[in-house]
């Protein structure tokens, strides 16, 4: 009788232990319950760092990561709703400042990725004009009239970006509104127009920023000076959801230390866009060259 009673007690204890195991294993399992999502805007300068960060987060820290490709307003909306965790190409005080002011209770900067970016307009004129600034465009309308309507053409980016939003004000401020027009599209469409014009030896004005692979691909293109405070210098930040530090502390610590030089970004952009190499392959090459630095970030 005593042995039978003991066996009965063991059965009860075993059942309890199994129940506790079922309850607690999911709660104690390591890593995030949901994949981390990185918002990737359709600009060439966003791609290198997004792929570098994805590989490190997955292979060094064990997270699942998804790259969410969308225009900047959609990325910001996704972050504001908690559907996107980070964006690693946030230009301040230009493209991102208006969004940060609206959502700073949810979104924060996790520091600089790199500084001294430039944004505005550029020209491709094969070094044959003396145009150095946006103001210098005045009087050159016919040379930059690409579609034959008698008005100078400036090819730009999608309407949601700050470059395009400010374009009408810039044209007005420089007395160009009646003789020049800004046509927004996408970076890829704009660069296709640049490539076509370049092969035809036709001058073109277009949205331009640095770093960008076009500087190494088309001889004679250059940024135009802007003296009225619309365009100019910018710092590139890493924006994350404020609760990321609590939900994914290792990821937050890494992103807070993560940085890439403007020169390295330019190199990777050229490899990916001009040479059409796989972004992950290019990112892995950068990681291999900077592994010692990355190890310090991950400590």
N, C-alpha and C positions, 0 to 999 in steps of 0.2 A: 504493500500500500504506500509506503513512504517513497519508494522509487517511482511509482506511478504518479504520485503527487508532484515530485520534483520535475519529472518530464513535462507535466502539464504546465508548471510554472515557467519552464524554459521556452515552451511554445508561446506563451503569452509575452515573455520578454523579447523573443525574436520578432514577433509580430509588431511590437511597439518600436523596436529598433528600425525595422524596415519602414514603418510609417514615418518616423522621424527623418530617415535618410531621404525618402521621397520628397518630404516637405522642404528640407534644407539644402539639398544639392543644387537646385536651380539658383537659389538665393546666394549661395556661396561661390558659384562658378565665376572664374575670372573673366575680365574683358567686358566690353560694353554689350548691352543687350541688343542694340540697334547699330547698324553700320554708321560710321562717321561720314558725313556728306560735305564735300568741298564744292563750292560754287565756282564754275569756270566760265567766265565771259568770253565772247567770241573774238578776242583780241590776241594777237600773237604773243604779246608780252605777259599774258596770263598763264600760258600753257607750261613753260618749263618748271616753274616753282610748284605748280599744282601736281605735276607728275613726280617730282622729287619727293615732295611731302607725302604723297600717296604711298610710294614704295617704302619709305622709312617707317611710316605709321603701320603698314602691313607687315613688313618683313623684320623690322627691329623691335616693334612694340606690340605686335600681335592683334592689331585692330582690323576689323573689316572696314573698307573705305569705298565709297562711291563718288565718282566725279559727275556733277550735275551741270550740264552745259545749258546756258541760258543768257539772255541779255541782262545787263546790270540791274535794271529795275525789277526784273523777275527774281534775280539772285537775292536782292535786298528784301523783297517781299517774302521769299522763302525763309530767310533768316528771321525776319520779324515774326513769322508764324512758327518758328522752331523746326522747320523742315530741312534747313541747311545749316550746318554747324560753323562753317568758316569760308572766308574769301581771302585769297592771298595776293591780290593785286589791287588794293584800294588806294587810289591816288588822292592825296590831300594837299591843299585844300580844294581841289578841283572837283572831280567826279563824285567823291564820296561825302563831302562835308554836309550837303543838304540832307542826305539820308541819315547820317550819324546824328544830326540835331533832332531828327524826328524819332529815332529808335535807340537813343543812347541808354535807355533804361533796360534794353534787352541785349544790345550789341556793344562790344568794346574793342579798342585797339589792343593787340597783343604785341605791339612794338613795330619797329621798322623792318622791312625786308631789305630795302636799300633806299638811299637818298639821292637827291639831285636828278630826278627825272625831269624831262622837258616835254611840253605839249603845246600844240597850236596848229599853225599852218606851215606848209613848206612849198617849195617850187622845184620843178625839174625844167631847167632851161639850158642845159649843156654848157653852163658857164658863159653864156652869150649875152646876158643882160647885167645891169648893175643893181638889180633888185636885192635888197638886204632886209627889208622890213615890210610889214603889212601895208604901211602907208605908201611904200614905194610902188605898190601895185597900180596906183592911180596913173592913168595914161597908157597902160600896157594892156588894155582890154582886148584889143584886136589880136594881139599875139597869143593871148590865152583863151580866145574864143574857140572852143573845141567843137561845138555843135552847130556853128555857123549862124547863130541868131544875132550876132553883133554885140553880145554881152560876154564879159570875161567869166570863165567857169572855174568854180572851186568845188572839187569833189570831196565829199566828207563821209562821215560815219552815220550810224543809225540814230534816229531822232531821240532816243532815250539817253544818249550820252551828253555830257556837258559841252563838248566841243560843238556839237550841232545846236544845242539849246541856245548857246551864246552867239552863234554865227550872225543872226540878223542884227543884234546889237553892235557887233564888231563892224559889220559892213556900214552901219549907220554912223558909228563913231568916227570912222576913217573916211567918210564921204564917198563910199563905194556902192551905196545901196542902189543907185540908179544905173550903174554901169557894170556891176558884177552880180552873180548869183551863186548861192551855195546849194549844192544838190546832195542831200543825205542818202546813204544807202547802207553799206556794210564795209568792214575793212577789206573783205575779199573782193567785193565788187569794185571798190575804189582802187585797189592794187591791180586788178585786171585792167582798169582804165589807164592807170599809170603805165603798165607794161605795154599796152597797145600804143599809147601816145609816144612812149620812148622809142619803140621800134619804127614809128613813123617820123621820128625827129620833130615831134610837135611839143610845144611848151605845155606844161600842165601845173596848175595850183591844186593843192589837196591837203587834207588833214594829215598831220605828221607828229610823231612823238619819238622820244629817245628814252630807252633803247628800242631800236627797230631794225630788222634785217635789211630793209630797203636801202639804208645808207651804204651797205657794202655791195649791193646788187646793181645800183644805178648811179653811174658817175655823174657828179655835178648836182645832185639833189641836196637841199639844205633847209634847215629851219629858218623861218622868218622871224625877225625881232618883233616883239609886241610891246608897245610902250604905254598903253592906257590901262593896264591891269586886268585884262580879260584872261589872257593865257600866260604861260611862263613856266616857272620852276614848280616842282611838286615832289613830295615825299611819298613813298609807296609803303603802306601799312599792311599788316595782317589783321583782319577783322574776324572776331569769333563771338559766339554766343556767350553771354556772361556766365551761364551755368556750366560751361564746358569744363572748367577747373574742377567742379564737383563730380560731374558725370564721367569724365575721362581725364583724370589728373595727369597721367603720363603724357597723353597727347598734348594737353595744355602746356606742360613744362617744355616739351620739345618745341612746339610752335613759338613759344615766347622767346626761345633762344635762336630759332631758325633764321638764317640770313644768307643772301646770295648777292654778290657784287653786281653792279650794273654791267660791268664788262663780261661777267660770266653769263648773265641773262642774255646779253646781245649775242654772244657766241652760240648759245643754245637755240635762240630764236632762228639764227641763220641756218643752223644744222637742221632744224625741224621744218622750217618754212621754205627756205631756198633750196636746200639739198633734199627735201622731202624724206627725211629720216624719221623713224618711229620715235615718238616722244619718250617712251619708256626706255628705249635703248640709249638715247642721249642723256636722259636723267640718270641712268645707271652709270654711265661714264663719269658724270659729274660726282656722283656719290663715291665711286672708286677713288677718284683723285682727292676727295675731301673726307675720307673715312675717319682720319684722326680727329678732325674738327667735329664731325658728327658724333663720334664716341664721347667727346666732352659734353656735347649738348644733351646726350642721353643719360648722363650720370645723375 
